[in-house]
Amino acid sequence: MAVIKLQRPKLGPGEAIYLTALAKGFFLTLSHAVKSLLGKSMGAKDLASSGLGVTMQYPEQTWDDHLPEYYRGAPALVTDEQGRERCVSCQLCEFICPPKAIRIIPAEIPSDDPWAKVEKRPAAFDIDMLRCIYCGMCEEVCPEQAIFLRKDYVITGLNRKEMVHHKDKLYQIGGVRTGLVNKWNELK
Amino acid sequence: MLIIILKIVVLTFCVVLPLVPVAVFFERRFCAVIQDRVGPNRVGIPLTLFGFKKDCSIFGIGGLIQPVADGIKLFLKEDFTPQHVRKVFYWLAPALTLAPALITACVIPFGTDVTLFGHTEKLVIADIDIGPLFIFSIASLTVYGIAIAGWASNSKFPFLGGVRSTAQMISYEIALGLSLIPVLLYFGELNLSAIVQQQADHGWLLLPLWGHDAAHPLTEKLLFWFPAAVSFLIFTVSIFAETNRMPFDFPECETELVGGYHTEYSSMKFAMFFMGEYAAMVIGSALIVTVFLGGWSLGFGTDAWIAKLNIAGFGVGGLLHLGIFLAKVLAFILFFILVRWTIPRFRYDQLMKLGWVIFFEAALVNVFLAALIVAAPHLQGAIIAVGALLLIAVTAAIIWVARVSEIKPQILRA
């Protein structure tokens, strides 16, 4: 490589005494501040700003509308259109979970239950949200499409116990999902 | 006696000290705005703690209580004294930084007279005839606090900060003092109250547009505007250096010296350094406003009317003037912050060069220029022209010497 000598630009007399540059700088900073005050900063619209700078002020405004489809929030269990718990307690998610956040206690479905042929469902399904790393492995590994990562991200609690999502809470977050795995339906 | 104590309490502790948290709040909000952020806008009075339904924010502006919250936080933090420090000086330094800044407040004229119950009182704690000299002598003591803190911390970064602060102070004090001489020549007065009164009557130093008479002709005032502007520039930059504000914050520049002289300090001792810095900033802007921008005067001949303002026997004109003065000071503090986010930090040798080579000489030349204009109003044309020519020659010579004496950067690799 040939050595290229870069000439520094020669300063004009106005720039050399520094004062005009100062004035220019003040004007630039001030106009930026005014723009920021009026909520016209660059990117303010894309970032859904609150009207002051580019900041979205969180508890009043949320990012919910802007969450992408693939957003990985809190894991949750879902029921199907007939209200059956999709989870069959195969424990694959429990075993794959990298931080070991999931704990399942399988239970047999009694023979007088309409879904007796499914054989098993979880008696307890706990996800420790303090351990969960939102990797989505549970969702990927589930053969019954029973566990999904939803868009919930506000997971708070006052102590460690509150941070464990039990089965009812997981179903409450998850809700119903239709038309995915239909192998247990009567019609099929 | 009682009145002096009352004035000290009211003006220092109820006017200047509250300006410090206000300056901090302004700094944080204005910085945030410049950087496209919001800044602290939530802290209010937590009335819900006492069983009320809603928290209260003052004037509908959230975050005004933020400085109080900061203060409480600093009080409640662990006050840790490291084993290796020199204890006496370590404890002494924060006080030595804060106290001078507050002492200088006593010669600042905050407003015209206030009349209460038939008793007229000036809004200045000590109306002495050596105002600016007093401020310079006391403000120079601030550096002892910083230097002692740096030495007493017994640790390398604070020490470097302290040494830098001392060197910086020496480079700037001279230019600071010299730059004010033209102003004192012009007013023929060292009493700050009288200086402001004269500005209120005959136009501010940098805005001499009203109150012309035989003793103060417009031509002389306009002619003096040039040295006044040079003085203002040098004085303002020197005040920035004196208060360790952004383009010259060498004693504590985070990127080089961790925290500078207050690295080893925590809790309220750190807070005192912090407060001292902001108090110096408040006093610095107050001084600039007083000397160059008309102090408490509103200008355009309205001041005599305001001073006579009277509500039910109480002369409140002084309070109005106090408000005008504080507004000007706050505006200047905003300018401090604007400078902080516009000009990057100087290199250390650049600061020294600016102080010793440029400002010192410029201030000297400026003194002669001002003296010419003040001393020879009747000989205007001739003397001033000759003087100006001489000054230009001297300036050119200085610039030439500075150029020649400059060490050319050597090319280290071919």
Chai-1 contact restraints between the chains, C-beta under 6 A:
chainA,res_idxA,chainB,res_idxB,connection_type,confidence,min_distance_angstrom,max_distance_angstrom,comment,restraint_id
A,G25,B,T342,contact,1.0,0.0,6.0,A-B,restraint_1
A,F26,B,T342,contact,1.0,0.0,6.0,A-B,restraint_2
A,T29,B,L338,contact,1.0,0.0,6.0,A-B,restraint_3
A,T29,B,W341,contact,1.0,0.0,6.0,A-B,restraint_4
A,T29,B,T342,contact,1.0,0.0,6.0,A-B,restraint_5
A,A33,B,V33,contact,1.0,0.0,6.0,A-B,restraint_6
A,A33,B,I34,contact,1.0,0.0,6.0,A-B,restraint_7
A,S36,B,V33,contact,1.0,0.0,6.0,A-B,restraint_8
A,S36,B,D36,contact,1.0,0.0,6.0,A-B,restraint_9
A,L37,B,V33,contact,1.0,0.0,6.0,A-B,restraint_10
A,S41,B,D36,contact,1.0,0.0,6.0,A-B,restraint_11
A,L52,B,V38,contact,1.0,0.0,6.0,A-B,restraint_12
A,G53,B,D36,contact,1.0,0.0,6.0,A-B,restraint_13
A,G53,B,R37,contact,1.0,0.0,6.0,A-B,restraint_14
A,G53,B,V38,contact,1.0,0.0,6.0,A-B,restraint_15
A,V54,B,D36,contact,1.0,0.0,6.0,A-B,restraint_16
A,T55,B,R37,contact,1.0,0.0,6.0,A-B,restraint_17
A,T55,B,V38,contact,1.0,0.0,6.0,A-B,restraint_18
